[in-house]
């Protein structure tokens, strides 16, 4: 009765640690935090459609989002904070921000940051379609005037974060450096799901300020735009 998202998360986290040059077994008892961006719960919907007598003792821990993070900490014996983050499309980026804050405060020495989403049941697709969110053409034309909705995707990604000098001490080369991050909320806008451009501008400016980067120094932008 375990959500396949939890299984995929375990597999990819193990691969990420190996890619970072860290033996997973060496982290047992360490101050390693787990921050998982997860919002879907399709597998539980499938189970709920069956005979409730088939619901066993593993249903709760196998299908609650918080256990996706907790199971990873349990399997690897990690003793840092372990939490699931659900802020819809921004879940994994918010998880990254929280992990960075935890590292900077000295609360943890290493972080596993993940995002996982598997489409396993039709209910979510139907709900998005009835809300007018899905592109009729199956194309996500982000920032284009012809955008008519989103295209849902699935997958899992895990990154290993640590302070720069800790990476150097291990004799490894960091693949990327996070100079700064920021989060906020749109607050009052034209609707619950309608973006607030002023709030979005503020959070971008704040992230640049935290990173000590000027706007004209930015050479590449990777963004998520729902097109809704």
N, C-alpha and C positions, 0 to 999 in steps of 0.2 A: 504493500500500500504506500510505498515511498514515491513521491513526486519525482519524475525523471530529471527535473531541474536540479534536485539535490545531488543525484548521481553524476550528472554532467559537471556540476560545480566541483565535486571532489576530483574528478579526472583532470580538469583543466587547471585547477589549483596546483596539483602535483606536477603537471607539466611546466607551469610557470616557475615553480621553485627550482626545478631541475635546470630550466633555461637561465635562471639567475645564478646558477652555480651554488645552490644551497641544497643540501641533503634534507629532505622533508623530516626524516627521523631525528635530525639534529636540533629541531626546534621544540622538542618536548619540554614543557615546563618554562618556556621562554615568554617574555613580554611581547608577544606577537598579537596584533589586533586583526580582527576579521571584519570587513565592512562590505556587505553584499547589497547591491542594488537589485531589487526583485519586486515585481508588481503583479505578475500573472499567477493565477491559481486554477488553471484549466483542469489539471488532473483531479483535483478534489471535486470539480463539477461532474466529471465523468463517473467518479465513484458514487456521488450522490444520486445519480440517475439509476443506479442499480438497486438491488435488494439491500435494505439497510441492515439486514442480518449478516451481510457480508462485511460490514464495517468491523474491523478488528482493533486490537490494542495499539497497532502501529499507525492507525489513521491520523491521530492528532500530531504526533511528532513527524510523520512522513509528509504532512501537507500544510503545516503552518510555516509561514515565511520566516519567522524568527529561528526556526530549527534548521533552515538552510545554512545560516551562519553558524549556529550552534553545533551542528553536526561536523562541520569542517574543523572547528576548534576542538571538538571531542576526538575526532579521528587522529589529528596531528598532535594533540595534547597541548594546545596553545592556551596561555593563561592571560592574554590581554583582553581588552573589551571585544565583544562579539555581538554584532547587531545587523539587522536587516533594515534597509532604507527603501521606502516607497514614496517617491515623488513623481510617479508616472515616468515620462520620457527622460527626465533628468536624474533618475535614481542613481545610476552608476557615477555620474559626475558629482552629485552631492555626497555620495559615499567616498569619493576621492578627496573632496574638500575636508570631510570630517577626519579622514585618515591623516591628511597633512597636518591638521590642527593637533591631532593626538601626538604625532611625531614631534612637532615643534614644541609642544608643551613638555616633552620628556615622559609622557604617560606610557609610551611604548617604544620599542627599539626597531620593530619591523611591522609592516602592514601588508596584508593580503586584501586587495580591493577587487571586487568582482561585479559583473553585471550579467544576469542570466534571464533569458526569456524564451520559452518554448510554447508554440501554438499547438495545443493538444485537443481542443474542443471547439465546436463551432459557435458557441454562445457569444464569445468576445467579438468574433467577426460580425455576427448578426447585429450586436449592439452598436458597434462602430458604424456599420452600414446604415442602420436606422437613425443614427445621430448625424448622418451626412458627413462623416469623417473620411470615408474611403474614396480614393480616386476611381472614377468610373473607367478611366483609361489604363489603370494600373501603373501610373507614372507619378512619382513624387517630384514635382517641378518646384523645388524649394526656391523661394524668392523670385518666382516668375509670375507675371500677371495672369498667366493661363493656368496656374495651379488650381486643381479641383479636389484636392484631398491627399491623404497619406496612403502609403503602401506598407502594410505590417511586415515586420521581419522577425527572425528569431536567431538565437545564438548564445554563446557564452564567452566571456573574456575575463581574464584575471591578470592583474599587474602586481608586481612585488615592489613595495616602496620602502625606502630606508633613507636615513640622513646621508648626505653626500660623502662625508668623511668615513662613515661606516663601510660604504661600498669600496672606497679606496683602500681601507684597511684590510678588506678581504682579497685585495688584488684583482677586483673585477672592474669592468668598465660599464658605467651607467648608460643605458640606451637613450634616456631623456632626463631633463631636469625640470621640475615644477618650481617655477619662480614665485608664483602667487596664485591665489584663487579667491573667489568671492561668491556668495549666494544671496538671493533675496526672494521676494515674492511680488507678484503684480499688484496685490492689494485690490482696491476698487477699480474696476475697468468696465467696459461695455457689457461684459458677461463673464460668468464663472470660468469659461475656457478661452476667453478672448485675451490676447496678449496686450500688455500695457507697454507701449514703446518707450515711455519715459523711464519706467522702472528698469527695463532692459538696458537702456543707455546707462543708467546709474550703476548697475552691477558690472557692466563692462569697464566703465571708468574706474570703479573700485578695484577690480582685479588688476588692471594696469598699474594703478597706484601702489597696490600691495607688492606687485612684482618689480616695481621701480622701472617700468618700461613706458616709453612714450609712444603715442599712437603711430607716429610716422616710422617707428622702428619695427613695427609688425610687418612681416613679410608674407605670412600665410595664415589664413583663418579657416578652421574646420568648424562647421556649425550644424546644428539640428534645427530645421524649420519644418513644422508639420504641414504647412500648406492648407490648413483648415480655415 
